[in-house]
Amino acid sequence: MNAQECVELRIEVRPSPETNDHEVQLLADGKRLVDRFSSGLIGLDPDDLLTDPCPLRAENSSRPVIIGRCSCGIVGCGSVEVEIRRDHDHVMWVSMDSSQQVCFLAAQYDAEVDRALQDHSWETPERKAARLISQAVDRGALALRGFVFSWASGRCRDGMMTAALVLAPGPYQVLINVPWNGEDIESIVRQLRLILGQPPEMWPNVECNPQVRGLGPPPITGPGWIRNR
């Protein structure tokens, strides 16, 4: 295999107005790589692809990775999956559904993935706040109480930042809603870090959503908790 057979990877993040989020554009020669494997799909949200550990990294062992989703924004509704393989100085994407494949030079590929993971220039204030909240949360302390942090978002409700956790046994989805003006990032990060550092019984503005039909009351609750059915 020679360099002429390989394409150069470019990773960009662009707004996705149709789905009220962003999508990761995986490009080669200015063309969307998702289109090489399927049609009518869009890129994944950055939270699903540009994370640590990053699914795009080419490791010694190959693995399947979803690189595109349905235009409705839901991965489970439709998606495109490739197997990412490292072969010495090359990285291969091989379709899970056809014979289509794409080759990259490993050095350029690795450098571009590293660059994309460090590039936050595309972030809106909401996306930046959500990322910093995710980094600031004490996941170990939450785990001791039966919680797993899932995500933070300012797009669920106007004027609110929402932190989502999973509570077990159950499971239950737990949503903590904190008023936010959409501008003061340091303040909302500090508020949610302080709230989640308190005993869960003291958390305010909490929605608790059973994830399995027929679940009884959650193992933890408090005066600020509302259980949705």
Buried (B, 14 or more C-beta within 10 A) or exposed (E): EEEEEBBEBBBEBEEBEEBEBBBBBBBBEEEBBBEBBBEEBBBBBBBBBBEEEEBBBBEEEBEEBBBBBBBEBEBEEBBBBBBBBBEEEBBBBBBEEEEBBBBBBBEBBBEBBEEBBEEEEBBEBBBBBBBBBBEBBEEEEBEEBBBBBBBBBBBBEEEBBBBBBBBEEBBBBBBBBBEBEBEEBEEBBBBBBEBBEEEBEEBEBBBBBBEEEEBEEBEBBBEBBEBEE
